[in-house]
């Protein structure tokens, strides 16, 4: 019996490092990725927001997120037959954030949609900054949290969301529009830059700077003005930890 116990203990010690090595820094994080609208700025249909939602979720898996811990929401969830997608509305968002973050150590929220100086479009509703702050405070309190909002005027969310353990990245200043929401656009400019910058970035701090540079370059090339000026805010408790949350990128491809 003692010999058997010793063998079991030795095996546990040998296998534990392998298990730890296999579990990356985001394996115990949750994510909610949302396409908040399906209309172009012209009022016609666009797939840009849903394309971003789908491909950001795929990219998170490549970064080391567990696919089972990623929830996706869309205005038209049934149009994605290969993925379980919930409806983009306030009630489902609250339930998804709360359920996905229940047993995890970190949280990520990503929204691609239209925006206004009062908030961002979420289906038939307007997601206001302090409403999102309350949802995140409830779902993921006192844990590292990354919030990415791809929408016009999305800088309006930063004051309400600021906490010591959060990183907030927005597609525009609070008083600026963002670009790339046309009927034929694959993604909004910001989402294009987010996805294309991932392969070269080490962590979310580096990614944020790369996205800012990418958006500025793309807007200059296309003559889009005034510049949207994506914003980034990093809480003091999270900033020194971000290098520890290094990206795994085995199969990432530039869009």
N, C-alpha and C positions, 0 to 999 in steps of 0.2 A: 504493500500500500504506500509506504513511504517512497519507494523507488518510483512508483507510478506518479505520485504527486510531484516528485522532483522533476520528472520528465515533462509533465504538463506545465509546471512552472517555467522550465527552461524554454519550452516552445512558446509560451506566452511572451517571455522576454525577447525572444528572437523575432517573433512576428509583430510585436507592438511597434517597433520603429518603421517596419514596412507599412503598417496601417497608417501611422502618422504621416509618413512621407507621401502616401497615396492621397491622403485627405489634404487638399489645398486650402488656402486661407479663406476661400469663399464657399467651401463645401457645406458649411453650416449657416450660410446666409439665405435669406429669402428675397424674392423680388416680385414686384407687381409692375407689369408693363402695359401701358394703356394707349390705344388710339382713340382720341376723344371726339373725332369728327370724321366725316367722309365726304365733305364738300370742299371744293376748291375756293379760292378767293373770289372767283367769278360767280360762284353759286352752283356751278355744275359739279358732277361727281369727280372724285379723285381717289386713287388708291395710295397716295403718298403716305398718309398717316398709318394705314394698316401695313404697308410695306415696311415702314420703320418699326412698328410694333413687332412684327413677325421676325425681322432680321436682328433687331436688338436682343430679343429673347434668345435667338440662336447664338448670337455672339457671347451672351452671358454664360451659356453652357461651355463655350470654348474657353472662357476665362476661369472656369472652375466651379461655377454654380451648379448645384444639383437640379436637373431639369424638373424633378418632382416638386421643387420649392419655388418654381417660377409660375406665376399666374398671369394670364393675359386677358385683357378686356377690350372690347371693340363695340362700335355703334352697330355693326352688322356681324355678330359673332358666327352666324350660320354660313357665312361666305368663306370660312376657312375650315374645310372639312377634315384636314389632316391634323388639326390641333384643337384641344379643348379650350374654348374661349368663352368668357362670360360677357355679359352685357355691360357696356360702359355707362353706368349711372351711379349716383351717390350712394345708394344703399349697397349695391354690389361692390363698389370700391371699398367701403368701410368693412364689409364682411371679408373681402379678399385680403386686405391689409391685416386685419386682426387674425384671421385663420393662418395666413402664410407665415406670420412672424411669431406665432405662439411658442415654438420650440427652437427658435434660431438665435444666433448670437449677433447677427447684423442684418440690416435691411437696405434694400434698394427700391426706389420708386422712379419710374420713367414714364413721362407723359408726352405724347406728340399730338398736337392739336392746334386749333386757332386760339388766339387770346385777345384780351382787351385790357385796358388799364384797371379793370376791376377783377380780373381773374382769367381762367382758361375754360374753354368749352369742354363739357363732359356730357356727350349725348345731347339731351334736351335741357341740360342744366348748366349753370355757371359755377365752376369750382373756384371759390374765393380763397385767398391766401390763408386767412385765419381758420377756415374750415379744414383745409389740408393740414395745417399745423396741428389742429386738434386731433385729426385722424392719426397722424404719425406719432403724436405724443401718446395716444392711447395704444397703438399697435406696437410701437417699438421704442419704449421709454428707456433712456440711459443705456443705449446700445449704439455702436457705430451705424450711421445711416447716410446713404448717398441719395440725393434727390436731384433728378435731372428733368427740367421742364423745357420742352421744345415748343415754343409758341411766341407769337407777337407779345410784346410788353411783359414778358415773363419775369423780368427783373423785379416786378412788383411783389413777387412771392418772397424775396430774400429777407426783408425785415421780419416778417411773421415767422419764418422757418428757422431763423438763426438759433442754434444751440451749440454747446461746446463740443458735442460729439457728432456733428453733421458736416457734410460737404454738400454745397448747393451749387449747381451749374445750370444756368439759364441761357436760352437762345438769344436774348436781347436785353437791353436796358429797360427800365420801367417805363420809359417814354419813347421807345423805338419799336418799330415793326421788325419782323424777321422775314425771310424770303424763301421761295421755292415751294409754294403751296398751290401750284397750278394743276390743271386737269391732266396734263401729260407728264408732270414731274414724278420721277421714281420715288424720291424722298424730298422733304424740305432740306434747304441748304445745311442747316444745323445737324440734322440726322445723318446726312451724307458725310459730314466732317467727323461726327462722332464715330461712325462705323469705319471710315477710312483711316482714322488716326489710331484706332486700337492696336493694329499690328506693331506699331513702333513705340507704343507707350509702356512704361514700366508699371504705373499705378494710376489711380484716379487723379492725383494732383498733376502729374505729368500730362495725362490725357486732357485735362481741362485746359491747360496752356496750349496744347497742340490744337485743340478744337477752336479756341479763340483765334489762333493764327490762321487756321484753315478757312474759317468763315470770313475773316477779313480779306484773305487772298481771293476767295471765290467771289465775294461781292465786288472787289475791284475789277476782276476779270470780266464780270457780267454787267458792270455799270449799275449795280443795285445800290441805291442810296436813299436816305442817309444810312450810314453804316449801322448795323444792328447792335454791334458791340456786346457780344455774349459776356455774361457776368459769372464770376466764381467767388464763392465765400467758403472758407474752411474754418471750422471751429478749432479753438486752441488745444483742446484735448485730443482731437482726432489728427491734427496736422503731423505730430511726430510719429504717429502710428502708421500713417499711410504707406511708407516704404515696406512695411511688413506685409501689407496686403498686395503683394506683387501678382501681376496677371499671369495666368497660364494661357499660352496662345499656340497650341499645336497646329491648328488648322485654319486660323483666321485668314480671310482673304479681303483685299481692298475692294469695295463695291465698284 
